[in-house]
C-alpha cells in the first residue's frame, strides 16, 4: 500500500464559490468511442484556472497505483483533456470545458453530483465521455466564518487543534437503535437525555434537510405513506408533512401491537367464554389523526416493561432500565417521543454532552429512484445545519463532530468550517449485499479503504468511521490510518461487547466507539464477563492517541476546550 501522510494544511475557509471535482483513473472515468484512437494507455490532464489568473496542470494515468484518483479545485473554469500515449508523444483525443457557473446551474436542476460530459476533438466531433463528481462550496457569512474558525493553543512549541474533542463512548441514536431493540425510540430527546444520564461522552444522531429547509433528526431516507404501502423520500416533505406521516406511522405501530396482544388474549379465553370473535376489531378503538391519536395509542401500553416486551431482548442489565423508572417515566407516550428537529435537540440536551451529527444525503441512485422529487444541494444543507448550530448550539463551548457517508458532503463541511472535526463514514465489505441507495459503492472512496484514507488525508478530513467487525478482520488498516494521522471511530453490533471495545482502544488505537448499549459501560458485564467503566475507557483512549499526537494530529480534552 502507498504510504500517505497528513499534509499540515492551514485551516481553509473558502472566500469565493469554488468547485471541487473528483475524477477516478481513466479506465473508470473515460469512455472513448471505437475508431477514435483510444488504443494506448490513456492519460487525463486537467488545467484549472482561477479568478486570480493562477493556472495549474495535473495528470492522472492508467495503471498508476499510487494515484488512482484526482481531486482538484477551481473558482473559474477547468479544461479536461483525454490523451493517448500510444505514439512517441501524447496525442489529445478530446476535451471538455467546465466552469463554476455551469456546475451551479446544473445543481439547480439536479441534486446528484455525478456528471457525464461529452468529449469533443478539434473538429468538434464527439469522441467519448468523461464521468466525474463535484461539489460547489460557497463562503459562509462573515459572522459564521468567525464563529467556526479553529481554536488553537501552543503546547511545548507545537500548535494543536482544539476542535477535536474526547468522544470515547458515543450513544448510537441515543441509547441504541430501534433495530437493536432499544426500549426508547431512537433519535428522540428522551433517548438523548437518557444517554447523558448513563454517562455517555456524546450522542450520535442523523440529520437531513426537509423541503422547507428545516433540519430534522431522523434516520431513514424514506417514510411510509399513511394510506398505502408506498414510500416517500423524506427530503421531498416539509416539516409539517413529515411530522404528520411519522405520527400516523407510530400510531399504526402501536395499535398493531395492541391488536396482536388482544388476539393472544382472545385466543386464550374463547374456548371457555366465547366472548371474543376471531376477526373482530371491536376491541381496537378508532383513534383520531395527529397528536391526539398518537397519545391515545400510546396510553394503551402502560409501562416501560410492557413496551420492552414488544422488542427483541438485547440481554441488557437491569440497571439500564432502573433510571427511567426512578424518574417515573412509565407512560409509553413519553417513550415513543415525537420526531425532533435539530433545534429541539440542541436546546434540549445538556451542553456538556458531545454531539456526533451524521448528515444524511441521498446517493445518485437514490435520487434517480424519485426523479420528480429532488433535494437541496450539499452546500445548502451544510449552510443550514451550521446556521442552526450557531443560533442554538453554543459552538464556542460545546463539542461537535460531523460525519457522512457522502464524501462530497464531508468536503463541503471541511471547506466551510474548521472548528469541528469531520469524519467520513464507511461501509466496507457490504458492496455485494446492498444496493447503492444508502451508500454509493460505485464511488472508489466508498469501496476501497486505502482510497478513502487517501481522500481524507488530502483534504484535511480528520478520520474514518468503520464498521467494527470489518476492522477486526482487517486490523492492519488501523495501523495504516494511524501512520497517516487519521483518527478512527467504529460502529456496529461488535461494539455492544465491552471486551471488543477494549480491544479496539487498547490494541488498534480507536478513538471512540458508537454503541447501542450505554448501560454496560458503567461497569456492567457482557456475555464474556468483561467489564470496563467509562473512566477506564478514557484512560485507554488517551494512551492510544500518543502515536496520533506525535504525527501532528492531537486530541484535546473537553476541559481544554473550555
C-alpha positions in Angstrom: 0.0 0.0 0.0 1.3 3.5 -0.7 2.5 5.5 2.3 0.4 8.6 2.8 0.8 11.3 5.4 -1.4 14.1 6.5 -0.3 17.3 5.0 -0.1 20.2 7.5 -2.9 22.2 5.9 -3.9 25.6 7.0 -7.5 26.0 8.0 -9.2 26.7 4.7 -12.4 28.6 4.6 -13.4 29.5 1.0 -13.8 33.2 0.3 -15.3 32.6 -3.1 -17.6 30.0 -4.7 -15.3 27.1 -5.6 -15.9 23.9 -7.4 -14.2 20.7 -6.1 -14.1 17.9 -8.7 -13.3 14.2 -8.1 -12.0 12.1 -11.0 -11.2 8.4 -10.9 -8.5 6.8 -13.0 -9.1 6.9 -16.8 -10.1 3.2 -17.0 -13.1 4.1 -14.8 -13.9 7.6 -15.8 -13.2 7.7 -19.5 -15.1 6.1 -22.4 -13.6 6.6 -25.9 -15.7 5.7 -28.9 -14.3 3.0 -31.3 -12.2 4.3 -34.0 -11.2 7.5 -32.1 -7.7 6.4 -31.2 -8.1 5.2 -27.7 -5.9 2.1 -28.0 -2.9 3.0 -26.0 -2.6 4.0 -22.3 -4.9 6.8 -21.5 -4.0 10.0 -19.6 -6.3 12.6 -18.1 -4.9 16.1 -18.0 -6.6 18.8 -16.0 -5.9 22.5 -16.4 -7.7 24.6 -13.7 -7.9 28.3 -13.8 -8.9 30.7 -11.0 -10.0 34.3 -10.9 -6.6 35.5 -9.8 -5.2 34.2 -13.1 -3.4 31.3 -11.4 -3.3 28.1 -13.5 -2.4 24.6 -12.5 -1.9 21.4 -14.6 -2.2 17.9 -13.2 -2.3 14.5 -14.8 -3.8 11.1 -13.9 -2.6 8.0 -15.7 -3.9 4.5 -16.2 -2.1 1.9 -14.2 -0.7 4.3 -11.6 -1.3 2.5 -8.3 -0.1 5.5 -6.2 -2.6 7.9 -7.8 -5.9 6.2 -8.5 -8.0 9.4 -8.4 -7.5 13.1 -8.9 -9.1 15.8 -6.8 -8.8 19.4 -7.9 -10.5 22.7 -7.4 -11.1 26.0 -9.3 -13.2 29.1 -9.0 -13.4 30.0 -12.7 -13.0 27.1 -15.2 -11.2 23.9 -15.9 -10.2 22.1 -19.1 -10.3 18.3 -19.0 -8.4 16.5 -21.8 -8.1 12.8 -22.7 -4.7 11.9 -24.1 -3.4 8.7 -25.7 0.3 7.7 -25.2 0.4 5.0 -28.0 2.9 7.1 -30.0 6.1 9.0 -29.3 4.3 12.0 -28.0 0.9 12.2 -26.1 -2.0 12.9 -28.5 -5.1 14.8 -27.5 -8.2 12.7 -28.2 -10.8 15.0 -26.9 -11.6 17.6 -24.3 -14.3 19.4 -22.4 -14.5 22.7 -20.5 -16.4 23.1 -17.2 -17.0 26.3 -15.2 -18.2 27.1 -11.8 -21.3 28.9 -13.2 -22.2 25.9 -15.3 -21.9 23.5 -12.4 -24.0 25.8 -10.2 -26.7 25.8 -12.9 -26.5 22.0 -13.0 -27.2 21.8 -9.3 -30.3 24.0 -9.6 -31.8 21.2 -11.8 -30.5 18.1 -10.1 -29.2 17.3 -6.6 -27.0 14.5 -8.0 -23.3 15.4 -8.2 -22.5 12.5 -10.7 -22.0 14.1 -14.1 -21.2 12.7 -17.5 -19.8 15.2 -20.1 -19.1 14.7 -23.8 -15.5 14.9 -25.1 -15.0 16.6 -28.5 -12.0 16.7 -30.7 -10.5 19.7 -32.5 -13.2 19.3 -35.2 -15.9 19.5 -32.5 -17.0 15.9 -33.1 -17.9 13.7 -30.1 -15.2 11.1 -29.4 -16.2 9.9 -25.9 -17.4 10.8 -22.4 -15.9 11.6 -19.1 -17.6 11.0 -15.7 -16.8 12.9 -12.5 -18.3 14.0 -9.2 -18.3 17.5 -7.9 -19.5 19.9 -5.1 -19.8 23.6 -5.2 -18.8 25.4 -2.0 -19.8 29.0 -1.3 -18.5 31.0 1.6 -20.4 31.4 4.9 -21.4 34.8 6.0 -18.6 36.7 7.8 -20.2 36.3 11.2 -20.4 32.5 10.8 -16.9 32.2 9.4 -15.6 33.9 12.5 -17.6 31.6 14.8 -16.4 28.4 13.1 -12.7 29.2 12.9 -10.5 26.8 14.8 -9.4 27.2 18.4 -5.7 26.8 18.9 -3.2 26.7 21.8 0.5 26.3 22.0 2.0 23.4 23.9 5.8 22.9 24.1 6.2 24.8 20.9 3.6 22.9 18.9 0.3 24.2 17.6 -2.5 21.8 18.4 -6.1 21.8 17.1 -8.5 22.2 19.9 -11.6 21.3 17.9 -11.0 17.5 18.2 -12.7 16.5 21.5 -12.7 13.4 23.5 -15.7 11.3 22.5 -14.9 7.8 23.7 -18.3 6.2 24.3 -21.0 7.5 21.9 -24.6 6.6 22.2 -26.0 5.3 18.9 -29.1 7.4 18.1 -29.4 7.9 21.9 -29.2 4.8 23.9 -29.5 2.4 20.9 -31.1 2.0 17.5 -34.6 0.6 17.1 -33.4 -2.4 15.1 -31.1 -3.4 18.0 -34.2 -3.5 20.3 -33.9 -0.1 22.1 -36.6 0.3 24.8 -36.7 4.0 23.9 -37.4 5.2 20.4 -34.2 6.1 18.6 -33.3 9.7 17.7 -35.6 11.3 20.3 -35.0 13.8 23.1 -35.8 11.1 25.7 -33.2 8.8 24.2 -30.6 11.6 24.2 -31.3 12.7 27.7 -31.1 9.1 28.9 -27.8 8.6 27.2 -26.5 11.7 29.2 -27.7 10.1 32.5 -25.8 6.9 31.6 -22.6 8.9 31.3 -22.1 8.8 27.5 -19.4 11.2 26.3 -21.6 12.0 23.2 -24.6 11.0 21.2 -24.7 10.2 17.5 -27.8 11.1 15.6 -28.9 11.6 11.9 -29.9 14.9 10.4 -31.4 15.8 7.0 -33.0 18.8 5.5 -36.7 19.0 4.7 -38.1 20.7 1.6 -38.7 23.8 3.6 -35.1 23.8 4.9 -35.7 22.6 8.4 -33.1 20.2 9.8 -34.8 17.2 11.3 -33.5 14.3 13.3 -34.4 11.0 11.5 -32.5 8.0 10.2 -34.2 6.6 7.2 -34.3 8.4 3.8 -37.8 7.2 3.2 -41.0 7.1 5.2 -44.2 5.1 4.7 -47.2 6.8 3.1 -50.2 7.0 5.5 -52.8 5.3 3.2 -50.7 2.9 1.1 -47.6 0.8 1.1 -45.7 3.3 -0.9 -42.6 5.1 0.4 -41.9 8.8 0.1 -38.4 10.4 0.2 -38.2 12.5 3.3 -36.2 15.2 1.5 -39.4 16.0 -0.5 -41.5 16.7 2.6 -41.9 19.8 4.5 -41.6 19.7 8.3 -45.3 19.6 9.0 -45.9 16.8 6.4 -43.1 14.7 7.8 -44.4 15.0 11.4 -47.9 14.1 10.3 -46.7 10.9 8.5 -44.4 10.0 11.4 -47.3 10.3 13.9 -49.5 8.2 11.7 -46.8 5.5 11.4 -46.2 5.5 15.1 -50.0 5.2 15.8 -50.3 2.3 13.4 -47.4 0.6 15.0 -48.8 0.9 18.5 -52.3 -0.1 17.5 -50.9 -3.1 15.6 -49.1 -4.2 18.8 -52.4 -3.9 20.8 -54.2 -6.0 18.2 -51.6 -8.7 18.5 -51.9 -8.7 22.3 -55.7 -8.7 22.1 -55.6 -11.6 19.7 -53.5 -13.6 22.1 -55.8 -12.8 24.9 -58.9 -13.7 23.0 -57.4 -16.9 21.8 -56.9 -18.0 25.4 -60.4 -17.2 26.6 -62.5 -18.0 23.6 -62.7 -21.7 24.4 -64.2 -21.0 27.8 -66.4 -18.0 27.3 -66.6 -17.5 23.5 -66.8 -13.8 24.2 -64.2 -12.9 21.6 -64.8 -13.4 17.9 -61.8 -14.3 15.7 -62.0 -11.5 13.2 -63.4 -8.8 15.4 -61.8 -5.4 15.6 -64.2 -4.0 18.2 -61.5 -4.1 20.9 -59.4 -1.6 18.9 -60.8 1.9 19.3 -60.6 4.2 16.3 -58.1 7.0 17.1 -58.1 10.4 15.5 -55.1 11.5 13.5 -52.3 13.7 14.7 -51.3 14.4 18.3 -54.4 13.0 19.9 -54.3 9.8 18.0 -50.7 9.2 19.0 -51.3 9.9 22.6 -54.4 7.7 22.8 -52.5 4.8 21.1 -49.5 5.3 23.4 -51.6 5.1 26.6 -52.6 1.5 25.7 -49.1 0.3 26.7 -49.0 1.1 30.4 -45.3 0.7 31.4 -41.8 0.7 30.2 -41.6 -3.1 30.8 -44.7 -3.6 28.6 -43.1 -1.6 25.8 -39.8 -3.5 26.3 -41.6 -6.8 25.8 -42.5 -5.8 22.3 -38.9 -5.6 21.3 -36.4 -8.4 20.9 -34.2 -8.8 24.0 -30.7 -7.4 23.9 -29.6 -9.0 27.1 -29.2 -5.7 28.9 -28.5 -5.4 32.5 -31.4 -4.4 34.8 -29.6 -1.2 35.8 -30.1 0.1 32.3 -33.9 0.3 32.9 -34.0 1.5 36.5 -33.0 5.2 36.0 -36.1 5.6 33.9 -38.4 4.1 36.5 -36.7 6.2 39.2 -37.8 9.2 37.2 -41.3 8.0 37.0 -41.3 7.6 33.2 -43.9 4.9 32.8 -46.1 6.3 30.0 -45.2 4.9 26.6 -46.3 8.1 25.0 -43.2 9.6 26.6 -41.0 6.7 25.5 -42.4 6.9 21.9 -41.5 10.6 21.7 -42.2 12.7 18.7 -39.8 13.3 15.9 -37.4 16.2 17.0 -35.9 19.0 15.0 -32.2 19.8 15.2 -33.1 22.9 17.2 -35.0 20.9 19.7 -32.1 18.5 20.2 -29.5 21.4 20.6 -31.7 23.2 23.1 -33.0 20.1 24.9 -29.8 18.2 25.7 -27.0 19.1 28.2 -24.3 21.4 27.0 -21.6 19.0 28.3 -22.9 16.2 26.1 -21.0 16.0 22.9 -22.8 15.5 19.5 -21.7 13.5 16.5 -24.0 14.7 13.8 -24.3 12.4 10.8 -25.7 14.3 7.8 -27.9 12.1 5.6 -27.8 12.7 1.8 -29.2 10.5 -0.9 -26.9 8.9 -3.4 -27.2 9.3 -7.2 -29.1 6.0 -7.3 -31.5 7.3 -4.6 -32.1 10.5 -6.4 -32.8 8.6 -9.7 -35.3 6.5 -7.8 -37.5 9.6 -7.4 -36.7 11.7 -10.4 -39.5 14.2 -9.8 -38.6 14.7 -6.1 -35.2 16.4 -5.7 -33.4 17.7 -2.6 -31.3 20.6 -1.6 -27.7 20.7 -2.8 -24.9 19.8 -0.4 -23.7 23.4 0.1 -27.2 24.4 1.2 -27.5 21.5 3.6 -24.2 22.4 5.2 -25.1 26.1 5.4 -28.4 25.5 7.2 -27.0 23.0 9.7 -24.1 25.3 10.6 -26.5 28.2 11.0 -28.7 26.2 13.4 -25.6 25.2 15.5 -24.6 28.9 15.5 -28.0 30.1 16.6 -28.9 27.3 19.1 -25.9 25.0 19.7 -23.3 27.2 21.5 -20.4 26.4 19.1 -18.0 28.3 21.3 -18.2 25.8 24.2 -20.0 22.6 23.1 -18.3 19.6 21.5 -19.3 18.6 18.0 -18.2 16.3 15.2 -19.7 15.9 11.8 -19.9 12.7 9.7 -21.5 11.5 6.5 -21.3 8.5 4.1 -21.2 11.1 1.3 -17.5 12.2 0.6 -18.6 15.5 -1.0 -20.7 16.4 2.0 -17.7 15.9 4.2 -15.6 18.0 1.9 -18.2 20.8 1.9 -18.3 20.9 5.7 -14.5 20.9 5.9 -14.2 23.9 3.5 -17.0 25.8 5.2 -15.7 25.5 8.8 -12.5 24.4 10.5 -13.6 24.4 14.1 -15.0 20.9 14.4 -13.7 17.6 13.0 -15.2 15.8 10.0 -15.4 12.0 9.9 -16.1 10.0 6.7 -18.4 7.1 7.4 -17.7 3.9 5.5 -19.4 0.5 5.0 -16.6 -1.7 3.6 -17.4 -5.3 3.0 -21.0 -4.8 2.0 -20.7 -3.9 -1.6 -22.3 -7.1 -2.8 -25.2 -7.3 -0.4 -26.6 -3.8 -0.6 -27.8 -1.5 -3.4 -26.4 2.0 -3.9 -29.3 3.9 -2.4 -27.7 4.2 1.0 -24.0 4.2 0.2 -22.8 4.8 -3.3 -20.5 1.8 -3.9 -19.8 2.9 -7.4 -17.5 5.5 -5.8 -14.0 4.2 -5.3 -13.8 6.0 -1.9 -16.8 4.0 -0.6 -15.4 0.6 -1.6 -11.7 0.9 -1.2 -10.2 1.6 2.3 -6.9 3.0 1.0 -8.7 5.4 -1.4 -10.9 6.6 1.5 -7.9 7.2 3.7 -6.0 9.0 0.9 -9.0 11.2 0.2 -9.3 12.2 3.9 -5.6 12.9 4.2 -5.5 15.1 1.1 -8.5 17.2 2.1 -8.0 17.7 5.8 -10.8 15.3 6.9 -9.8 14.1 10.3 -10.7 10.4 10.2 -12.9 7.5 9.3 -15.8 5.7 11.0 -15.6 2.0 10.2 -17.9 -1.0 10.9 -16.3 -2.7 13.9 -16.4 -6.3 12.6 -14.7 -5.3 9.4 -11.9 -3.6 11.3 -11.4 -6.7 13.5 -11.0 -8.7 10.3 -8.7 -6.1 8.7 -6.8 -4.9 11.8 -3.8 -3.9 9.7 -5.8 -0.9 8.4 -5.9 0.7 11.9 -2.1 0.9 11.9 -2.2 2.2 8.3 -4.6 5.0 9.4 -2.5 5.9 12.4 0.6 6.3 10.3 -1.4 8.6 8.0 -2.5 10.7 11.0 -6.2 9.7 10.8 -8.4 9.1 13.7 -10.7 6.0 13.8 -14.2 5.6 15.1 -16.3 2.4 14.9 -19.9 1.4 14.9 -21.9 -1.9 14.7 -23.0 -4.9 16.7 -19.5 -5.7 17.8 -19.4 -2.5 19.9 -22.1 -3.9 22.2 -19.4 -6.1 23.8 -17.2 -4.3 26.2 -14.3 -6.7 25.5 -14.4 -5.8 21.8 -14.4 -2.1 22.6 -11.5 -2.5 24.9 -9.6 -4.4 22.2 -10.2 -1.6 19.7 -9.0 1.1 22.1 -6.1 -0.8 23.6 -4.6 -2.6 20.5 -6.0 -0.7 17.5 -5.9 2.9 18.7 -9.6 3.5 18.0 -10.6 6.9 19.4 -14.2 6.2 20.1 -17.0 3.7 19.7 -20.6 4.2 18.8 -22.5 1.7 21.0 -26.1 0.6 21.4 -25.7 -0.5 25.0 -24.6 2.5 27.0 -25.6 0.9 30.3 -22.9 -1.7 30.1 -20.2 0.9 30.0 -21.0 2.0 33.5 -19.4 -1.2 34.9 -22.0 -3.8 33.7 -20.8 -7.1 32.2 -21.4 -8.6 28.8 -21.7 -12.3 27.9 -18.0 -12.9 28.2 -17.8 -11.4 31.7 -15.6 -8.4 30.6 -16.1 -5.1 32.4 -15.0 -1.6 31.6 -16.0 1.7 33.1 -16.1 5.0 31.2 -13.1 6.1 33.2 -11.1 3.1 32.1 -12.2 3.6 28.5 -11.0 7.2 28.6 -7.6 6.0 30.0 -7.3 3.5 27.2 -8.3 6.2 24.7 -5.7 8.6 26.0 -2.9 6.1 25.7 -3.9 5.1 22.2 -3.6 8.7 20.9 0.1 9.0 21.6 1.0 8.0 18.1 -1.5 10.3 16.6 -0.3 13.2 18.7 3.3 12.7 17.5 2.1 13.0 13.9 0.8 16.5 14.5 -2.9 15.5 14.9 -3.8 15.7 18.5 -6.9 15.5 20.6 -7.8 17.9 23.3 -9.9 17.0 26.2 -13.3 18.6 26.9 -11.8 20.6 29.8 -9.2 22.1 27.4 -12.0 23.1 25.1 -13.4 25.4 27.6 
